[in-house]
Amino acid sequence: MTTDVLTLDLTESLDIVDEWLSSYVAQPHEQIGRPGAVCPFVAPARRVNAIKTVVRLVGPAAGLPLLAEVIRCSLDEFEQADWSATNPSLRSLLVVLPDLPRGAYPLFDEAHALVKSESVERGLMIGQFHPECPEPAARNPSFLVSRSPVPLVAVRAMAIHDIFFLAERAEWFDEYRRRFGGRHRRQAKNIDPVLTAHYRKALALHQRSDDPDPSRAGNPTAVSEPTA
């Protein structure tokens, strides 16, 4: 499905995103690299009204600073939203940009990269989606999973499966480790062993100890983690 975003009205763009969530994101896909839906959280989140969708207009000449600011404001909007869903792991904010022209898609990707570190520091994850998005699936690099009929940015809380997206850089991994390292150390039964394997590879890559107490780890840059 392709859409000329410049011709959409606001209601139509919301309807298109809603259909995309139903027909693609909440459905299994043979190329995703694992069983289940493209995003297994979407269907349960929709059942409890935990997905908020808003529209923002950026204009046909939107540049990198504006797009980065739109994403930063999305982080604020997510944190300040009045969520009725009690499970924070299901909450997602979708900010739809129906007038973003095709020529600005690379800038949108760049804006996402610019804001990602700030997002991670806040314990949030951001994802950009558009008709030509180059982001691959975590378990199948040949599958471009983040393609949507209308450009949008998604904001949600960091989750344990985000090791796939946070292992690359030490500061991202440290933030992930602070939140989820204890669950990997305890080898919680509900954790996919593939996630723990990625976690341990990242420990080695960034020369981090699996010890929760950095004073015993011999690593001055290690991040301590609550035991709770």
C-alpha positions as CSV (number, residue, x, y, z in Angstrom):
1,M,0.0,0.0,0.0
2,T,1.4,3.4,-1.0
3,T,-0.1,6.8,-0.2
4,D,0.5,10.3,-1.5
5,V,0.8,11.8,2.0
6,L,0.4,15.4,0.7
7,T,-3.2,14.7,-0.3
8,L,-4.4,13.3,3.0
9,D,-6.7,15.0,5.3
10,L,-6.3,14.5,9.1
11,T,-9.2,12.0,9.5
12,E,-8.0,10.0,6.5
13,S,-4.5,9.7,7.8
14,L,-5.7,8.4,11.1
15,D,-7.9,5.8,9.4
16,I,-4.9,4.7,7.3
17,V,-2.7,4.3,10.3
18,D,-5.5,2.4,12.1
19,E,-5.8,0.0,9.2
20,W,-2.0,-0.5,9.0
21,L,-2.0,-1.4,12.7
22,S,-4.7,-4.0,12.2
23,S,-3.7,-5.5,8.9
24,Y,0.1,-5.5,9.3
25,V,1.6,-4.6,12.7
26,A,-0.8,-6.8,14.7
27,Q,-0.5,-9.7,12.3
28,P,2.1,-12.5,11.9
29,H,4.6,-12.1,9.0
30,E,6.6,-14.9,7.4
31,Q,9.8,-12.7,7.2
32,I,9.8,-11.4,10.8
33,G,12.1,-14.2,12.0
34,R,10.0,-15.4,14.9
35,P,6.4,-16.6,15.6
36,G,3.7,-14.1,16.4
37,A,2.7,-10.6,15.2
38,V,5.1,-8.0,13.8
39,C,4.6,-6.3,17.1
40,P,3.0,-8.6,19.7
41,F,2.1,-5.7,22.0
42,V,-0.2,-3.9,19.6
43,A,-3.3,-6.2,19.8
44,P,-3.3,-6.2,23.7
45,A,-2.6,-2.5,23.8
46,R,-5.5,-1.7,21.5
47,R,-7.8,-3.9,23.7
48,V,-7.2,-1.6,26.7
49,N,-6.9,1.7,24.7
50,A,-3.2,2.0,25.4
51,I,-2.3,3.5,22.0
52,K,-2.8,7.2,21.5
53,T,-2.6,8.5,17.9
54,V,-2.1,12.2,17.2
55,V,-1.5,14.2,14.0
56,R,1.2,16.9,13.6
57,L,1.7,19.0,10.5
58,V,5.3,19.9,9.6
59,G,4.9,21.7,6.3
60,P,6.4,20.8,2.9
61,A,9.8,22.4,3.7
62,A,10.4,20.6,7.0
63,G,14.1,20.5,7.8
64,L,16.2,18.4,10.2
65,P,16.0,20.8,13.2
66,L,12.1,20.9,13.0
67,L,11.8,17.1,12.6
68,A,14.2,16.5,15.6
69,E,12.1,18.9,17.6
70,V,8.9,17.1,16.7
71,I,10.4,13.9,18.0
72,R,11.7,15.5,21.2
73,C,8.2,17.0,21.8
74,S,6.8,13.5,21.3
75,L,8.9,12.2,24.2
76,D,7.4,15.0,26.4
77,E,3.9,14.3,25.2
78,F,4.3,10.6,26.0
79,E,5.5,11.3,29.5
80,Q,2.9,13.9,30.2
81,A,-0.1,12.0,28.7
82,D,-3.0,11.0,30.9
83,W,-2.9,7.2,30.4
84,S,-5.9,5.2,31.3
85,A,-4.1,1.9,30.7
86,T,-2.6,0.7,33.9
87,N,0.1,-1.5,32.3
88,P,2.9,0.9,31.3
89,S,4.5,-1.6,29.0
90,L,1.5,-1.4,26.7
91,R,1.4,2.4,26.3
92,S,2.4,3.8,23.0
93,L,2.1,7.2,21.4
94,L,1.9,7.4,17.6
95,V,2.6,10.9,16.1
96,V,1.5,10.9,12.5
97,L,3.1,13.4,10.0
98,P,0.8,13.2,7.0
99,D,2.2,16.1,5.1
100,L,5.9,15.1,5.4
101,P,7.0,14.9,1.7
102,R,8.9,12.0,0.3
103,G,12.0,14.0,-0.2
104,A,12.2,14.6,3.6
105,Y,12.2,10.9,4.5
106,P,16.0,10.7,4.8
107,L,15.9,13.8,7.1
108,F,13.3,12.0,9.2
109,D,15.6,9.0,9.6
110,E,18.4,11.4,10.5
111,A,16.3,13.2,13.1
112,H,15.4,9.8,14.7
113,A,19.1,9.0,15.0
114,L,19.8,12.5,16.5
115,V,17.2,12.1,19.3
116,K,17.7,8.4,20.1
117,S,20.3,8.9,22.8
118,E,18.2,11.4,24.6
119,S,15.2,9.0,24.3
120,V,17.2,6.1,25.8
121,E,18.4,8.3,28.7
122,R,14.8,8.9,29.5
123,G,14.0,5.2,29.4
124,L,12.0,5.6,26.2
125,M,12.2,4.1,22.7
126,I,11.4,5.9,19.5
127,G,10.9,4.4,16.1
128,Q,10.4,6.1,12.8
129,F,8.1,4.6,10.1
130,H,7.5,5.7,6.6
131,P,7.0,4.2,3.1
132,E,10.7,4.0,2.4
133,C,12.1,3.3,5.9
134,P,15.4,1.4,5.8
135,E,15.1,-0.1,9.3
136,P,15.5,-3.9,9.2
137,A,13.8,-6.5,11.4
138,A,15.9,-7.4,14.5
139,R,15.9,-11.1,13.5
140,N,15.9,-10.8,9.7
141,P,18.1,-8.0,8.4
142,S,16.7,-8.5,4.9
143,F,13.2,-7.6,6.0
144,L,12.5,-3.9,6.1
145,V,10.0,-4.0,8.9
146,S,9.3,-0.3,9.6
147,R,7.5,0.6,6.4
148,S,4.2,2.4,6.9
149,P,1.8,4.0,4.4
150,V,2.0,7.3,6.3
151,P,5.1,8.8,8.1
152,L,4.9,8.5,11.9
153,V,7.1,8.3,15.0
154,A,6.2,5.8,17.7
155,V,7.2,6.4,21.4
156,R,7.0,3.7,24.1
157,A,8.7,2.6,27.3
158,M,12.0,0.7,27.0
159,A,11.4,-3.1,27.2
160,I,13.6,-6.1,27.7
161,H,13.6,-7.0,24.0
162,D,15.2,-3.7,23.2
163,I,18.6,-5.3,23.6
164,F,18.3,-5.8,19.8
165,F,18.3,-2.0,19.4
166,L,20.6,-0.9,22.3
167,A,23.6,-3.2,22.2
168,E,25.5,-1.2,19.6
169,R,26.6,1.7,21.7
170,A,28.0,1.6,25.2
171,E,25.9,4.4,26.7
172,W,22.7,2.8,25.3
173,F,23.6,-0.6,26.6
174,D,24.5,0.8,30.0
175,E,21.0,2.3,30.3
176,Y,19.5,-1.0,29.2
177,R,21.7,-3.0,31.6
178,R,20.7,-0.7,34.5
179,R,17.0,-1.6,33.9
180,F,17.1,-5.2,32.8
181,G,20.5,-6.7,33.7
182,G,19.1,-8.3,36.8
183,R,16.5,-10.2,34.9
184,H,19.1,-11.6,32.6
185,R,21.4,-12.5,35.6
186,R,18.5,-14.3,37.2
187,Q,17.7,-16.0,33.9
188,A,14.0,-15.3,34.4
189,K,11.9,-18.0,32.8
190,N,9.9,-15.7,30.6
191,I,13.0,-14.3,28.8
192,D,13.7,-15.6,25.3
193,P,17.2,-17.1,25.4
194,V,18.0,-15.2,22.2
195,L,17.7,-11.9,24.2
196,T,20.0,-13.1,26.9
197,A,22.6,-14.3,24.3
198,H,22.5,-10.7,22.8
199,Y,22.8,-9.3,26.3
200,R,25.9,-11.3,27.0
201,K,27.5,-10.5,23.7
202,A,27.0,-6.8,24.5
203,L,28.6,-7.3,27.9
204,A,31.7,-8.6,26.2
205,L,31.6,-6.0,23.4
206,H,31.6,-3.1,25.9
207,Q,33.8,-4.8,28.5
208,R,31.0,-4.7,31.1
209,S,30.9,-7.0,34.1
210,D,27.7,-8.9,34.9
211,D,28.2,-8.0,38.5
212,P,25.5,-5.5,39.7
213,D,28.0,-3.8,42.0
214,P,30.5,-1.7,40.0
215,S,32.8,-1.5,43.0
216,R,33.4,-5.2,42.6
217,A,33.3,-5.3,38.8
218,G,36.7,-3.6,38.2
219,N,35.0,-1.4,35.7
220,P,34.8,2.3,36.5
221,T,32.2,2.9,33.8
222,A,29.8,0.2,34.8
223,V,26.3,1.2,35.8
224,S,24.8,0.0,39.0
225,E,21.3,-1.5,39.0
226,P,18.6,-1.7,41.5
227,T,17.9,-5.3,42.7
228,A,14.2,-4.8,42.8
